[in-house]
Amino acid sequence: VQLQASGGGLVQPGGSLRLSCATSRSIFSIDIVGWYRQAPGKQRDLVALITTSGATSYADSVKGRFTISRDNAKNTVYLQMNSLKPEDTAVYYCNALTYRPASNYWGQGTLVTVSS
């Protein structure tokens, strides 16, 4: 599976951005698609994920502000980020996980900078 992440950029605190993760094959063939982020000097952490059935899960730090969704026809997963804070600044990575076979794929990352 190839993943193409896009949509990052510079935004002021309180602003919004939408990240996109385009996959090279059907969303339904991927068990879990997730967004992770890594700030400078920190580990890569899970932000949000969506399963084949449409179930979603979020990190506590983004609940109520971020929304993960998918467009099945476009084989794309989105991360809508609202009420952005400076602490949301990081490189955001798209991840795809399949169970059979057990495989893990990463996109190239897109930089989100929240600053005034």
NORGI-V992764 format. One record per run of one state. SS is the DSSP state (alpha for helix, beta for strand, coil for the rest). FROM is the first residue (numbers start at 1). LEN is the number of residues. If there is no record, write none. Layout:
BEGIN
ss & from & len
SS & FROM & LEN
SS & FROM & LEN
END
This chain:
BEGIN
ss & from & len
coil & 1 & 2
beta & 3 & 4
coil & 7 & 2
beta & 9 & 3
coil & 12 & 5
beta & 17 & 7
coil & 24 & 3
alpha & 27 & 3
coil & 30 & 2
beta & 32 & 7
coil & 39 & 5
beta & 44 & 8
coil & 52 & 4
beta & 56 & 3
coil & 59 & 1
alpha & 60 & 3
coil & 63 & 3
beta & 66 & 6
alpha & 72 & 3
coil & 75 & 1
beta & 76 & 6
coil & 82 & 4
alpha & 86 & 3
coil & 89 & 1
beta & 90 & 9
coil & 99 & 4
beta & 103 & 4
coil & 107 & 3
beta & 110 & 5
coil & 115 & 2
END
